[in-house]
Amino acid sequence: MVLDDILATPGPTPVEAGILLESARPVLNHVSPEFEEIHAETLDMLKRLFNSGGVVLIPGSGTAAMELALRMAGVRGRRVLVLKTGHFGGYLEEGARLLGGVVTSVEAPLGEGFTGSMLEELLGDGYDVVLFQHVDTSTSVANPLRELVSIARRMGVLTVIDAVASAGGMMIDVDNWGVDIVFTGSQKALSTPPGLGIVAYRSGLELAGDSSLYFNIPKLLKEMESTRNYYITPAVTLVRSLHASLKRIHREGMEARARRHQVLAEAVRAGVEALGLELVAKEGWRADTVTAIHLPEGVEWSRLYAEARKRGVELAGGLGSLKGRIFRIGHMGEASPGYVVAVLAAVERSLARLGYRVKMGASLAAAQEVLDAGGL
């Protein structure tokens, strides 16, 4: 791979050069007035992005954010329902169990998610907390977040949402929709390098204090009031990059950004279906940030991956039970129409090289019709 190759994975995602350069600026003292201003502005922009009452920003991956979110929800000793729509549902299940939750998991059929009526029936068995992915990156299945949260809220059940693959690319309105806790990472639709975990929570929510040495909730909340009360040294260079990226996101506007992601997703799906490929997520369950695709018969993932890399595109493979059976295309963050066309062209040519019968240009024509109709 060379510097101008295309990172078409569903995380990490491409980062705009100016945002990368923010991390190359001189390192600030984490208790300086200069960094405190940047940190405070970053938290404020995150609150506006989620429309949430509060945000905690920590050094760490999305998994770190997940553990913090589960501790803030106080899953220990409580009945926890996990809705699984792919590989990453297992992370929620394992995390809740390790933290002392009494966990029941329900798995949707491959390519499908959960409806409000399904959740209502499940919650009738009596649960305290429900956990699920807004988007499961492994299957590209998107759950109807607002609908599910509405049911859980009506039934008095706390919601903890994995938005690692959706925040910054699809709409999330914490306070108006009644989401209790939502978490994400910096490296996907927020268009920032990996290394920051983010947890947002609704106004008025009473947070649990199930803390450890690193995930000390009272101390972290105090740090969010002022970095001069630091407990964990902030990742100052990454926070600068996230600060710059959030400014870019708010300039675009979240509604416009979500619309762009929707059109790009429709274009990718049209393109791969024009090649006769089958999508993993079924109609009505498809995410706007990533698309998972069944490998055609006779095409090995390792060979497709290698051929795409020769053409300057880095694709993602399957995870868990889908390893070697599917491939995935990320289209989030700073993805553009040109990005979509270039990725599809590489997929098309790679498949042809591997003996799959392709009508050259079919995926590009289908995608560009969608892009044109969508105003991109």
Number of C-alpha atoms within 10 A of each C-alpha: 12 7 7 8 14 19 25 25 22 26 25 19 25 24 21 14 8 12 21 21 13 18 18 13 11 8 12 14 13 18 15 11 14 11 21 20 13 17 24 16 15 23 23 17 19 24 19 16 21 25 20 25 16 21 23 23 26 25 21 16 18 24 18 22 27 27 20 25 29 26 23 23 24 22 26 18 14 16 17 27 28 23 24 25 30 27 17 20 22 17 16 27 22 14 19 28 17 13 16 15 22 18 21 15 16 13 15 13 11 14 20 23 27 23 14 18 12 12 18 15 10 14 20 9 8 14 20 21 23 24 23 25 29 27 31 25 29 28 31 31 31 26 24 17 22 18 15 23 24 17 18 22 15 10 15 14 20 22 24 26 25 28 27 29 31 28 26 28 29 23 17 23 16 24 16 13 17 20 28 26 25 29 28 29 34 30 25 29 32 25 30 28 22 18 17 23 23 26 28 27 28 23 16 11 14 11 16 16 14 18 15 10 6 13 21 17 21 14 15 20 17 15 20 21 15 16 22 15 14 17 16 15 13 20 16 19 20 22 26 25 25 28 24 21 25 24 14 15 22 17 11 12 13 19 13 14 21 23 17 24 26 20 22 29 26 19 28 29 25 21 28 22 17 19 22 13 16 17 22 24 22 15 10 13 19 26 26 28 30 31 27 27 23 17 22 15 9 9 15 14 20 10 14 20 18 15 20 20 20 14 18 20 24 22 23 20 22 21 18 11 11 16 12 16 17 23 25 25 28 30 31 33 30 21 21 17 18 11 16 23 21 18 24 24 21 20 25 24 18 22 21 14 14 14 10 16 12 17 12 13 16 19 25 23 16 20 27 21 13 20 22 12 10 15 8 13
